């Protein structure tokens, strides 16, 4: 019969190999039972909130302060408080980076907060909603708005699974405004919007190509350069076609006017950070 698995609290306490100096004057215990012996002066210099919470007393014979973070996260965060090479965060997985970023904010480790924010911003293309929540929680307005263009490409179902209830309500309001603007972009001109010339095959193809690029997701409005690029002269299919050479002045002006009207609507939209 197999032995019952040990709980974390029952596991033998081990010491960090990096933070184990004999002259350390304070020790912390991770949630997975790893002991970190560090210097209070380093904590006082680099952190606003590291230390025993008010009213907490240690068990007799145990002078370590229990923390909720894992040994992996504490190993990383303490490196920012000592004169040593900082960890290469580009090598850690996103979940570790996100946990480290929250820990840096929790304990106000200023030497880690900015570098964590930069790496979180770099993760926006793959983890837009996670970065959005992190940035909103900690007041990084520019990061919030930077994450939005990538988050817009995700479905509302994905947003619901990633965002807090309050933020999801704000997101649906914001998303609805962009969806309305996309609808406007599709209907502001038509296949026959060619001025006095009622028949122009070039315009019909250009209209179809731009409409295809606008698509059904508001994220296309964040990249109007691509939507209205020279590629619109090529029929958007997987088979080779003959490019549409725009020699008609009315067609050229129609493209410019269409883009300007859409841009004006997009510029008038409030930033998501104003909804928080």
N, C-alpha and C positions, 0 to 999 in steps of 0.2 A: 504494500500500500504506500503510495508516494507521500512524502512528508509535506505538511502544509507550507505554502510559500511564505517567506518572511515579509513582514510589512517593512516599510521604509524606516519606521521608528525603531524596529528591532535589529536593523543591520548594524554591523560593527562600525564605529566611528573611525574614519581614516583622515589623514592630514593631506592638505594640498601640497604637492611637491614644490610649487612655485612660491606659495605664501606660507612659510613655516619657520620664519626666523625666530631665534631664541629671545631676542630683545623686543619682540612685539608686545604691545601692552593692551591689546584687545583682540578677541577672537569671535568669529561668526561661524555658525553652523548652517550649512545649506539644508534644504528640505530633503535631500537624499543623503544626509549624514556625512558630509565632508567638511572638515574643519579648516578655516582660513585664519591664520594669525597675522594681523596687520598692525600698523602704527596709527594711533589716534590722530597724530599731527597731520598725517597725510589725508585722513578723512576730513579733518577740519579745514584743510587748505582747499581741497578739491570738491567737497560736497557740502550741501546745506542740510542734509537730512539723514546722513548715515549715523547710526548709533542706536542704542536701546530705546524703544518707545517709552514715553513717560509712564511710570507706574509698573513697568515690567521688572520682575525679579527673577533671577536664575535659580535653578534648583541647587541645593547644597552640593558643593564639590564640582559643580559645572559652571564655569565662568564664561562660557560661550553664549553669544546672543543668537537665538534661533531666527532664521529668515525664511521667507516663503520661496525664494529663488533657488534654482538648481545650481549644482556645482559648476556646470558649464557656463552659466550666465555670470556667476560671481567671479569665476576665473577670468572672464573677459573684462568685467566692469572694474575690478581692482587694478588691472593693468593701466587703466587711464589715470590712476591716482599715484603712480610711481614713475620715477625718471627711468623709463625703459621704453623700448619700441612698442608702439601701440599695435594691437592685433589687426591683422589684415581682414577687414570685414567683407571684402569682396569674395573671400573664400568660404564664408559661412552661408548656410542655407537661409532662406527667407524667414522661416519660423524662428530661428535663433536670432536673426537680426531684429525681428519685430519684438521679441522678448527683451533683448538687450536694450532696444530703444525705449521701451516702456520702463525698464529698470533705471536707465539714465535719467528719465524724467521724474520718476518716483523719488529718487534720492538726490535729484538736482546735481548730478555730476556734470558740471559745465564742460569739462574737457571732452566728454563723450557725447553730449547732447547734439552739438552741431554736426559732428562727423556722422552720427547715426542718422540725423535728418537728411544729410546729403545722400547716404546710401539708401534710405527709404525712398527718397525722390527718384533715385535711379531704378528702383524696383516698380515704379508706377506702371509701366507698360504691361507687366505680368500680374501685378497685384493692386489694381487701382482702388478697389473698395477698401482693402485692408489699410492702404496708405491714407486714403481719405478719412477713415475713422481715426487713425492715429493723429493725423494733422488737425482734424477738427477738435479732438479731445484736448490737445495741447496748444491750441491757438496759433498754428502755423497757417495763416490765411493764404499766403501765396502757394503753399504746397497743396492746400485744399483745392484751389482753383486749377492748379496744374494737373491734378489727378482726374478732374472732371471730364476732360476731353476723351480720356481712355475709358473711364467708367461709362461714358455715354454709349459706347459700343456694346456694353453688356445688357442682358435682358433684365426686365423688372423682377423676374423670379430670382436671378442671381443677386440683384440688389437686396431683395428681401432676406436672402439667406446670409448676407454679409453685414448689413447695416443694423444699427440699433433701431427699435421701433420709432423713436422720435426722429432720427435722421432719415429713416425710410419715408416718413410722411413728407419731410422737406424735399427729399429726392423726387418723389412722385409729382409734387407741385412743380419743381424745377424742370423735370423731364417733360411734363405736359406742355410747358411753355415752348420748349425746343421742338416738340412734336408738332405743335401748332405752327411754328415758323417753317418747319419742313413742308407742311401741307401748303402753306403760302408759297413757298419756293416752287412747288410743283404746279400751282394753278395760276401764278402771276402772268405766265405766257402760255401759249398753246401751239399746236402744230401748224396752225394757220395764222399765227401772229407775225405776218410778214409785211405789214404796211399795205401800200396800195397794190403790190404785186400779190395776187391771190394764190399763185401756184409757184412753188420753188422747192424742188426735190432736195436741194442741199439743206435748206432750213429744216425740212421734215426729218432728215437724218440727224442733223445737229441737235434738234429738239429731243429726239429719241435718245441720243447718246448722253446728253446732259441729264435727262430724266433718269436714265439708267444709273448714272454715277451718283445722283442724289439719293436714289434708292429709298428704302423704307425706314432707315435708322437715322436719327438726328445727328449721329456722330459725323456724317458726311459734311455737315455744316461747319465743322471745325477744320476742314481741309478744302476750302473753296478753290485754292490754287490747282488742286488735282481735278476737282469737278469741272472747272472751266479751262483746263489746260488744252494744249494743242492736240492732245490725245482724243479729244471729242470729235475730231475729224475722222477717226477710225471707228467703224461699227463695232460695238462691244460684244463680239462673239468669239468663239474659239477657232473659227475658220478664217483663213486669210480673205481680206476684202480690199477693195480699192479705196484709198483715203479720199475723203471729201475735201477738195481744194476750195477754200472759201475765197472766192473772188467777188462775191456779191457784197456791196457796201451795206445794204440793208441787213444781211445776215451778220456781218461783222459788228455793226452797231447793236443789233439785237442781242448778241452775246454779251457785249459790254453793259448794256442796259439791264439785262437779266441779272448779271452778277452784282451790279451796283444796288439794285433793289433788294436782293437777298442780303448783301453785306450790311445795308442800312438796318434791316430788321435784326440781324444777328448782333450788331453793335448796340442796339437798344435793349438787349436782354440783360437783366441783372446777373451778377456773379452768384454762384452757388453759396459762397461764404456769407452773403447777405441774408440767406434763409436760415442760418444757424443761430 
